[in-house]
Amino acid sequence: QLEEISDAALSEDLRVKLVRHQLSRSVRQQLDSQVEKGGKGLDVEVQRSMLDTIPEDIFDVHLNKLNIANNLLPSLSGIRNVSHLTELYVSNNKLSSMQLSELQLFQSSLRVLDVSHNQIAELPFEIGKFKNLDTLNVAHNKIAELPLSCGRLLRLKYFNASHNSLQDLPYQLGLLEDLLFVTEGNPLKSLPRELIFRPEMDVAKHSKDLLNYLRAMVISGEETCFRVKLMVVGQENVGKTSMLKALKDKTKTVKKNKNRRNSMAVSVATDGIDIMDWSELVTLGDGTKAD
């Protein structure tokens, strides 16, 4: 009878209770079905179910795979007793942060972690403890920086960090062999222009070239630095300081003095060495300009 009631006639509280009741029944049916087949490690999928908390029924059995994508989950809290979980899919939820303390129970078993299409602003340093990860998808979030510990994920084969807010990348990622690394849609400013991904590029080739560059930076110990020292040397009172000031102020024309002799007479030469800071806009790899 409840199923015949229109949605408009249901209160929000009752609607949520009905959804959770149906969800609990669906989860239980999945579990019972797999147990009957003799499954030891079970797979559970609970998508598009308006979940804002993780159902406790899920953790009553030995799980291998848990797919709770496309829900309303604000966090990963509630996950428990899943020390053998190998795959976790939490994409398209409302996660604003990743509390990896909730996932410590299976940091040694987890191979696949998908938290794409959320609102995550930071990838925790503890991600480096999940050393059996071979797939990590954090695409379409708000991550501004990848932790150096990502370089410890030696078994990682696929890392999708596209469409975030990354401006640079840790060189340590270059130490990961056979990694497919996707960086499309990030405002990367520290890379050479040819390593900024463009739609016409082959993803696999771009990933290989990018990792080779990062690896070279690790080996050489080099770091990109947009700074140069300029020294101007010449005879006294010939206009070195005036020339530098004109360049610094972007002055392209020099005012003519009607009485050049008087101008030379009152000009004062620089005493000793004059050191000045000079910031100039440069074009970065992604086409933007910065000091």
Residue pairs with C-beta under 8 A, 6 or more apart in sequence:
2 18
7 15
10 18
16 50
19 49
19 50
20 55
23 46
23 49
23 51
23 55
24 55
24 57
26 46
26 49
27 44
27 46
27 55
27 57
27 58
28 57
30 42
30 44
30 45
31 42
31 44
31 57
31 60
31 61
34 42
34 43
35 42
35 61
40 62
41 62
41 63
41 64
41 84
41 86
42 61
42 62
42 63
42 64
42 65
43 63
43 64
43 65
43 66
43 67
44 58
44 63
44 65
44 66
44 67
45 67
46 55
46 58
46 67
46 68
46 71
47 67
47 68
47 69
47 70
47 71
48 70
48 71
49 71
50 71
50 72
51 68
51 71
51 72
51 73
52 71
52 72
52 73
52 74
53 73
53 78
54 68
54 73
54 76
54 77
54 78
54 79
56 78
58 66
59 79
59 80
59 81
59 82
62 84
63 82
63 84
63 85
64 84
64 85
64 86
64 87
65 85
65 86
65 87
65 88
65 89
66 82
66 85
66 87
66 88
66 89
67 87
67 89
68 89
68 90
68 93
69 89
69 90
69 91
69 92
69 93
69 114
70 91
70 92
70 93
71 92
71 93
72 93
72 94
73 90
73 93
73 94
73 95
74 93
74 94
74 95
74 96
75 95
75 97
75 99
75 102
76 90
76 95
76 98
76 99
76 102
76 103
77 99
77 102
78 102
79 102
79 103
79 105
80 105
81 105
82 105
82 106
83 105
83 106
83 109
84 106
84 109
85 105
85 106
85 109
85 110
86 106
86 109
86 110
86 111
86 112
87 110
87 111
87 112
88 103
88 110
88 112
88 113
88 114
89 112
89 114
90 114
90 115
90 118
91 114
91 115
91 116
91 117
91 118
91 137
92 116
92 117
92 118
93 118
94 118
94 119
95 115
95 118
95 119
95 120
96 118
96 119
96 120
96 121
97 120
97 121
97 122
98 115
98 120
98 122
98 123
98 124
98 127
99 124
100 107
100 124
100 126
100 127
100 129
100 130
101 126
103 110
103 130
104 129
107 129
107 130
107 131
108 131
108 132
109 132
110 130
110 132
110 133
111 132
111 133
111 134
111 135
112 133
112 134
112 135
113 130
113 133
113 135
113 136
113 137
114 135
114 137
115 137
115 138
115 141
116 137
116 138
116 139
116 140
116 141
116 160
117 139
117 140
117 141
118 140
118 141
119 141
119 142
120 138
120 141
120 142
120 143
121 141
121 142
121 143
121 144
122 143
122 144
122 145
123 138
123 143
123 145
123 146
123 147
123 150
124 147
125 147
125 148
125 149
126 149
127 136
127 147
127 149
127 150
127 153
128 147
128 148
128 149
128 150
128 151
128 152
128 153
129 149
129 152
130 153
131 152
131 153
131 154
131 155
132 155
133 153
133 155
133 156
134 155
134 156
134 157
134 158
135 156
135 157
135 158
136 153
136 156
136 158
136 159
136 160
137 158
137 159
137 160
138 160
138 161
138 164
139 160
139 161
139 162
139 163
139 164
139 182
140 162
140 163
140 164
141 163
141 164
142 164
142 165
143 161
143 164
143 165
143 166
144 164
144 165
144 166
144 167
145 166
145 167
145 168
146 161
146 166
146 169
146 170
146 173
147 170
148 170
148 172
150 156
150 159
150 170
150 172
150 173
151 170
151 172
151 173
151 175
151 176
152 172
153 159
153 176
154 176
154 177
156 176
156 179
157 178
157 179
157 180
158 179
158 180
159 173
159 176
159 179
159 180
159 181
159 182
160 182
161 181
161 182
161 183
161 186
162 182
162 183
162 184
162 185
162 186
163 184
163 185
163 186
164 185
164 186
165 186
165 187
166 183
166 186
166 187
166 188
167 186
167 187
167 188
167 189
167 190
168 188
168 189
168 190
168 191
169 183
169 188
169 190
169 191
169 210
169 214
170 214
171 214
171 215
171 217
171 218
172 214
172 218
173 179
173 181
173 211
173 214
174 211
174 212
174 213
174 214
174 215
174 216
174 217
174 218
175 215
175 218
176 211
179 207
179 211
180 203
180 204
180 207
181 207
181 210
181 211
182 203
182 207
183 197
183 210
184 197
184 199
184 203
187 286
187 288
188 196
188 285
188 286
189 284
189 285
189 286
189 288
189 290
190 224
190 284
190 285
191 210
191 213
191 285
192 213
192 285
193 284
193 285
193 286
193 287
194 285
195 206
195 209
195 210
195 213
195 285
196 285
196 286
197 203
197 206
216 222
217 223
226 282
226 290
230 278
232 240
232 243
232 244
233 240
234 240
236 269
237 264
237 267
237 269
240 270
241 270
241 274
244 276
244 278
245 251
246 254
248 276
248 278
257 263
279 291
280 291
281 289
281 290
281 291
282 289
282 290
282 291
283 289
284 290
